[in-house]
Amino acid sequence: MAGGEGRRAGGELPKQFARLLGIPMLWRSVMAFHDEDPSTEISIVLHPGFFDCYDIMLSELPREVRSIRVRLVAGGRSRAESVANGILALPENRHTLIAVHDAARPLVSADMISRGWECARTNGAAVPVVPVSDSLRERDADGVLRAVDRSRFAAVQTPQVFRADILHKAYRLPDNPAFTDDASRVEASGVAVTPYDGIPENFKVTNPSDFAIAEALIRERMKE
């Protein structure tokens, strides 16, 4: 999913085209899925206005990484519409798995992707979670904040992985503000979602300072 405009991150181009140590952010996720299994079919859902930017990006990639085959799909007016566009041409059966991943999470690892496939293969629907490290407070109707037990909460990441028939069915539901991600939509269709272990470094790049953090983490991986 690379359909957003990424304005909060600053810069002239959407953040998914911003380079992290020379590689555009969206392509780092493509590389991770390809590294996990080169036979995985990859679709990039992109705002139609950025197709030219994509072509330029592709031409500037190193030859060894631009050879990864992908399908380019036009995004919609919302994230939900973009996901629906992305899965429209994909099989709708119980033998196919579909992972929905945000390009703004470029540090996803091949190991984490593998866990997601396996969890969805066993359970039908899988969502990655990590423990919450910040202290949390809940605001009541009067605006008063009260402390809550953070051990009862988890932060949700992507890729969220589903059996194809389950995800297609969920995206036939009418839109609802309560659907904050693919997993909440799938749960509303009557299917339980099973958590699997995410990784802390798979954070969402949102603000300008996040790019420096992401590059530092990539350098550490390269050392390892």
C-alpha positions as CSV (number, residue, x, y, z in Angstrom):
1,M,0.0,0.0,0.0
2,A,1.7,3.1,-1.3
3,G,-1.3,5.3,-2.2
4,G,-0.9,8.1,0.3
5,E,0.6,11.5,-0.3
6,G,2.8,11.5,2.8
7,R,2.6,15.2,3.5
8,R,3.6,15.0,7.2
9,A,7.0,13.6,6.3
10,G,7.9,16.8,4.4
11,G,9.7,17.0,1.0
12,E,8.4,17.5,-2.5
13,L,7.7,13.8,-3.2
14,P,5.4,11.5,-1.2
15,K,7.4,9.8,1.5
16,Q,7.2,6.3,-0.1
17,F,9.6,7.6,-2.8
18,A,12.1,9.1,-0.3
19,R,15.4,7.2,-0.3
20,L,16.7,5.3,2.7
21,L,20.4,4.7,2.1
22,G,19.9,5.0,-1.6
23,I,16.8,2.8,-1.9
24,P,13.3,4.3,-2.1
25,M,11.2,3.5,1.0
26,L,8.5,1.6,-0.8
27,W,11.0,-0.6,-2.6
28,R,12.6,-1.8,0.7
29,S,9.3,-3.5,1.5
30,V,9.2,-5.0,-2.0
31,M,12.8,-6.4,-1.4
32,A,11.8,-7.9,1.9
33,F,8.9,-9.8,0.5
34,H,11.0,-10.9,-2.4
35,D,13.8,-12.0,-0.1
36,E,11.4,-14.1,2.0
37,D,10.2,-15.9,-1.1
38,P,11.0,-14.8,-4.7
39,S,7.8,-16.5,-6.0
40,T,5.6,-14.2,-4.0
41,E,3.4,-12.0,-6.3
42,I,3.8,-8.4,-5.3
43,S,1.3,-5.6,-6.1
44,I,2.1,-1.9,-5.4
45,V,-1.1,0.2,-5.0
46,L,-0.1,3.8,-5.9
47,H,-1.9,7.1,-6.4
48,P,-2.5,7.5,-10.1
49,G,-0.9,10.9,-10.0
50,F,2.4,9.3,-9.0
51,F,2.8,6.8,-11.8
52,D,5.4,9.0,-13.5
53,C,7.3,9.3,-10.3
54,Y,7.3,5.5,-10.0
55,D,8.7,5.1,-13.5
56,I,11.5,7.5,-12.7
57,M,12.2,5.7,-9.4
58,L,12.3,2.3,-11.2
59,S,14.8,3.6,-13.8
60,E,17.2,4.8,-11.1
61,L,17.2,1.6,-9.1
62,P,20.3,-0.6,-9.2
63,R,19.8,-3.3,-11.8
64,E,19.9,-6.2,-9.3
65,V,16.9,-4.9,-7.4
66,R,14.8,-3.3,-10.2
67,S,14.4,-6.8,-11.7
68,I,11.9,-7.8,-9.1
69,R,8.6,-8.2,-10.9
70,V,5.6,-6.2,-9.5
71,R,2.1,-5.4,-10.5
72,L,1.2,-1.7,-10.4
73,V,-2.4,-0.9,-9.3
74,A,-4.2,2.5,-9.1
75,G,-5.2,3.5,-5.6
76,G,-8.6,4.9,-4.6
77,R,-9.9,7.9,-2.7
78,S,-9.3,6.2,0.7
79,R,-7.1,3.4,2.1
80,A,-10.1,1.0,2.1
81,E,-10.8,1.7,-1.6
82,S,-7.1,1.3,-2.4
83,V,-7.0,-2.1,-0.7
84,A,-10.1,-3.1,-2.5
85,N,-8.5,-2.1,-5.8
86,G,-5.4,-4.0,-4.9
87,I,-7.1,-7.3,-4.3
88,L,-9.7,-7.0,-7.1
89,A,-7.6,-9.0,-9.6
90,L,-6.3,-11.5,-7.0
91,P,-7.7,-15.0,-6.5
92,E,-10.7,-15.4,-4.2
93,N,-10.2,-18.8,-2.7
94,R,-9.1,-20.5,0.5
95,H,-5.8,-21.7,-0.9
96,T,-4.4,-18.2,-1.6
97,L,-3.0,-15.9,1.1
98,I,-2.9,-12.1,0.7
99,A,-0.7,-9.9,2.9
100,V,-1.5,-6.2,3.1
101,H,1.5,-4.1,4.0
102,D,2.1,-0.3,4.3
103,A,5.0,1.1,2.3
104,A,5.6,3.4,5.3
105,R,6.9,0.4,7.2
106,P,10.1,-0.2,5.3
107,L,12.0,-2.1,8.0
108,V,9.8,-5.2,7.9
109,S,12.0,-8.3,7.9
110,A,11.8,-11.5,5.9
111,D,11.5,-13.5,9.1
112,M,8.5,-11.5,10.2
113,I,6.9,-11.9,6.8
114,S,7.4,-15.6,7.1
115,R,5.7,-15.7,10.5
116,G,2.7,-13.9,9.1
117,W,2.3,-16.3,6.2
118,E,2.5,-19.3,8.6
119,C,0.0,-17.8,11.1
120,A,-2.5,-17.0,8.3
121,R,-2.0,-20.4,6.7
122,T,-3.0,-22.1,10.0
123,N,-5.6,-19.6,11.3
124,G,-7.0,-17.8,8.3
125,A,-6.3,-14.3,9.5
126,A,-3.2,-12.9,11.2
127,V,-2.1,-9.5,12.5
128,P,1.4,-8.6,13.8
129,V,1.5,-7.0,17.3
130,V,4.2,-5.6,19.6
131,P,4.0,-4.7,23.3
132,V,3.3,-1.1,24.2
133,S,6.2,0.5,25.9
134,D,4.8,4.0,26.5
135,S,2.6,4.7,29.5
136,L,-1.0,5.0,28.4
137,R,-4.0,7.1,29.6
138,E,-7.6,6.9,28.6
139,R,-9.7,10.1,28.1
140,D,-13.3,9.9,29.4
141,A,-16.3,11.8,28.1
142,D,-15.4,14.8,30.3
143,G,-11.9,14.9,29.1
144,V,-10.4,13.5,32.3
145,L,-7.4,11.2,31.8
146,R,-6.9,8.0,33.8
147,A,-4.0,5.6,33.8
148,V,-4.6,2.2,32.2
149,D,-2.7,-1.1,32.4
150,R,-0.5,-1.1,29.3
151,S,0.0,-4.9,29.6
152,R,-3.6,-5.2,28.4
153,F,-2.8,-3.4,25.1
154,A,-0.7,-4.1,22.0
155,A,0.4,-2.0,19.1
156,V,-0.7,-3.3,15.7
157,Q,1.6,-3.4,12.6
158,T,1.5,-4.7,9.0
159,P,1.7,-7.0,7.1
160,Q,-1.7,-8.2,8.0
161,V,-2.3,-11.5,6.3
162,F,-5.5,-13.3,5.3
163,R,-6.9,-16.2,3.4
164,A,-8.0,-14.6,0.1
165,D,-11.7,-15.7,0.4
166,I,-11.8,-14.1,3.9
167,L,-10.3,-10.8,2.8
168,H,-12.5,-10.5,-0.3
169,K,-15.6,-11.1,1.8
170,A,-14.6,-8.5,4.4
171,Y,-14.1,-5.9,1.6
172,R,-17.7,-6.4,0.5
173,L,-18.9,-4.9,3.8
174,P,-20.1,-1.3,3.7
175,D,-17.5,1.2,5.0
176,N,-17.6,2.0,8.7
177,P,-15.4,4.5,10.7
178,A,-14.7,1.6,13.1
179,F,-12.7,-0.2,10.4
180,T,-9.3,1.3,11.3
181,D,-7.4,-1.5,9.5
182,D,-7.9,-4.6,7.5
183,A,-8.1,-6.8,10.6
184,S,-11.0,-4.8,12.1
185,R,-12.9,-5.2,8.8
186,V,-12.2,-8.9,8.8
187,E,-13.4,-9.2,12.4
188,A,-16.6,-7.4,11.5
189,S,-17.2,-10.1,8.9
190,G,-17.3,-12.7,11.7
191,V,-13.7,-14.0,11.4
192,A,-11.4,-14.1,14.4
193,V,-7.9,-12.6,13.9
194,T,-4.9,-14.3,15.4
195,P,-1.9,-12.2,16.6
196,Y,1.7,-13.0,15.6
197,D,4.9,-11.4,16.8
198,G,5.9,-8.2,15.0
199,I,9.2,-6.4,15.5
200,P,9.8,-3.0,17.2
201,E,11.9,-1.7,14.2
202,N,8.9,-2.2,11.9
203,F,7.6,1.2,12.9
204,K,5.7,3.6,10.7
205,V,7.8,6.3,9.1
206,T,5.7,9.4,9.6
207,N,7.7,12.5,10.5
208,P,11.0,13.9,9.0
209,S,13.1,12.7,12.0
210,D,11.8,9.1,11.4
211,F,14.0,8.9,8.3
212,A,17.2,9.2,10.3
213,I,16.1,6.5,12.7
214,A,15.2,4.2,9.8
215,E,18.5,4.7,8.2
216,A,20.4,4.0,11.4
217,L,18.4,0.8,11.9
218,I,19.2,-0.3,8.3
219,R,22.9,0.4,8.9
220,E,22.8,-1.9,12.0
221,R,21.2,-4.7,9.9
222,M,23.9,-4.3,7.3
223,K,26.6,-4.8,10.0
224,E,24.8,-7.9,11.1
